[in-house]
């Protein structure tokens, strides 16, 4: 008897055996085929969910490009418990600035004139 069976008084159902316990007697290509079919179903459902999320995100996404001499805000990540930019905790600012763009380095990289 396996330790799981001794503890829970029933057979262990592994991820490969997602089907009913009574069907666990199947061995060979049928068992592998059933497991592969279940994996395909899971992959299809994940792909569907990802495409739904992508369609929602694409609607809200917009292209931002800036030129030299534009003024932009710099996003900072607030950390709880640290004094950052004059305020502490939850009320610390998410964006600081505005700062002038001095040079464009890449598609999304800019050099700012910081104080």
One Martini backbone bead per residue (centre of mass of N, CA, C, O) as a GRO file, in nm:
protein
  115
    1UNK     BB    1   0.098   0.036   0.022
    2UNK     BB    2   0.064   0.353  -0.006
    3UNK     BB    3   0.085   0.633   0.179
    4UNK     BB    4  -0.169   0.769   0.066
    5UNK     BB    5  -0.362   0.530   0.109
    6UNK     BB    6  -0.320   0.511   0.417
    7UNK     BB    7  -0.417   0.805   0.484
    8UNK     BB    8  -0.690   0.831   0.268
    9UNK     BB    9  -0.829   0.564   0.162
   10UNK     BB   10  -0.706   0.605  -0.142
   11UNK     BB   11  -0.628   0.670  -0.449
   12UNK     BB   12  -0.399   0.816  -0.644
   13UNK     BB   13  -0.427   1.124  -0.839
   14UNK     BB   14  -0.276   1.206  -1.103
   15UNK     BB   15  -0.237   1.421  -1.366
   16UNK     BB   16  -0.268   1.183  -1.571
   17UNK     BB   17  -0.529   1.084  -1.384
   18UNK     BB   18  -0.814   1.268  -1.444
   19UNK     BB   19  -0.976   1.047  -1.438
   20UNK     BB   20  -1.128   0.805  -1.318
   21UNK     BB   21  -1.045   0.556  -1.094
   22UNK     BB   22  -1.171   0.310  -1.248
   23UNK     BB   23  -0.988   0.379  -1.515
   24UNK     BB   24  -0.688   0.317  -1.403
   25UNK     BB   25  -0.653   0.024  -1.542
   26UNK     BB   26  -0.541   0.152  -1.774
   27UNK     BB   27  -0.307   0.061  -2.030
   28UNK     BB   28  -0.113   0.228  -2.244
   29UNK     BB   29  -0.219   0.395  -2.525
   30UNK     BB   30  -0.490   0.492  -2.407
   31UNK     BB   31  -0.382   0.661  -2.172
   32UNK     BB   32  -0.204   0.850  -2.340
   33UNK     BB   33  -0.427   0.955  -2.528
   34UNK     BB   34  -0.605   1.083  -2.311
   35UNK     BB   35  -0.393   1.277  -2.197
   36UNK     BB   36  -0.341   1.430  -2.466
   37UNK     BB   37  -0.629   1.535  -2.504
   38UNK     BB   38  -0.641   1.699  -2.240
   39UNK     BB   39  -0.403   1.885  -2.309
   40UNK     BB   40  -0.531   2.008  -2.565
   41UNK     BB   41  -0.774   2.135  -2.425
   42UNK     BB   42  -0.613   2.318  -2.237
   43UNK     BB   43  -0.460   2.474  -2.459
   44UNK     BB   44  -0.710   2.592  -2.600
   45UNK     BB   45  -0.821   2.746  -2.353
   46UNK     BB   46  -0.573   2.924  -2.308
   47UNK     BB   47  -0.575   3.058  -2.588
   48UNK     BB   48  -0.852   3.188  -2.560
   49UNK     BB   49  -0.792   3.359  -2.309
   50UNK     BB   50  -0.555   3.518  -2.433
   51UNK     BB   51  -0.715   3.646  -2.670
   52UNK     BB   52  -0.910   3.803  -2.496
   53UNK     BB   53  -0.702   3.974  -2.342
   54UNK     BB   54  -0.569   4.099  -2.596
   55UNK     BB   55  -0.821   4.245  -2.706
   56UNK     BB   56  -0.855   4.433  -2.458
   57UNK     BB   57  -0.569   4.563  -2.471
   58UNK     BB   58  -0.565   4.676  -2.766
   59UNK     BB   59  -0.786   4.891  -2.723
   60UNK     BB   60  -0.611   5.058  -2.491
   61UNK     BB   61  -0.379   5.091  -2.672
   62UNK     BB   62  -0.107   5.330  -2.728
   63UNK     BB   63   0.094   5.535  -2.911
   64UNK     BB   64   0.413   5.662  -2.792
   65UNK     BB   65   0.571   5.968  -2.895
   66UNK     BB   66   0.870   6.157  -2.872
   67UNK     BB   67   1.038   6.460  -2.870
   68UNK     BB   68   1.251   6.690  -2.874
   69UNK     BB   69   1.152   6.921  -2.615
   70UNK     BB   70   0.975   6.765  -2.455
   71UNK     BB   71   0.740   6.707  -2.191
   72UNK     BB   72   0.783   6.482  -1.910
   73UNK     BB   73   0.707   6.214  -1.712
   74UNK     BB   74   0.832   6.026  -1.437
   75UNK     BB   75   0.834   5.701  -1.345
   76UNK     BB   76   0.777   5.569  -1.019
   77UNK     BB   77   0.843   5.334  -0.764
   78UNK     BB   78   0.682   5.274  -0.489
   79UNK     BB   79   0.785   5.245  -0.142
   80UNK     BB   80   0.730   5.120   0.147
   81UNK     BB   81   0.879   5.322   0.406
   82UNK     BB   82   0.981   5.546   0.213
   83UNK     BB   83   1.140   5.839   0.143
   84UNK     BB   84   0.985   5.987  -0.147
   85UNK     BB   85   0.953   6.293  -0.256
   86UNK     BB   86   0.834   6.392   0.048
   87UNK     BB   87   0.678   6.114   0.080
   88UNK     BB   88   0.488   5.859   0.253
   89UNK     BB   89   0.389   5.579   0.109
   90UNK     BB   90   0.082   5.590  -0.039
   91UNK     BB   91   0.132   5.914  -0.121
   92UNK     BB   92   0.337   5.867  -0.316
   93UNK     BB   93   0.450   5.941  -0.610
   94UNK     BB   94   0.437   5.813  -0.945
   95UNK     BB   95   0.508   6.097  -1.063
   96UNK     BB   96   0.765   6.302  -1.206
   97UNK     BB   97   0.777   6.652  -1.273
   98UNK     BB   98   0.879   6.792  -1.544
   99UNK     BB   99   1.080   6.684  -1.829
  100UNK     BB  100   1.323   6.727  -2.060
  101UNK     BB  101   1.411   6.626  -2.373
  102UNK     BB  102   1.737   6.579  -2.503
  103UNK     BB  103   1.737   6.266  -2.613
  104UNK     BB  104   1.724   6.011  -2.854
  105UNK     BB  105   1.802   5.661  -2.836
  106UNK     BB  106   1.525   5.513  -2.906
  107UNK     BB  107   1.210   5.404  -2.924
  108UNK     BB  108   1.188   5.409  -2.570
  109UNK     BB  109   1.445   5.600  -2.537
  110UNK     BB  110   1.545   5.863  -2.309
  111UNK     BB  111   1.693   6.179  -2.244
  112UNK     BB  112   1.703   6.360  -1.950
  113UNK     BB  113   1.669   6.668  -1.771
  114UNK     BB  114   1.804   6.663  -1.474
  115UNK     BB  115   1.873   6.820  -1.164
   0.00000   0.00000   0.00000
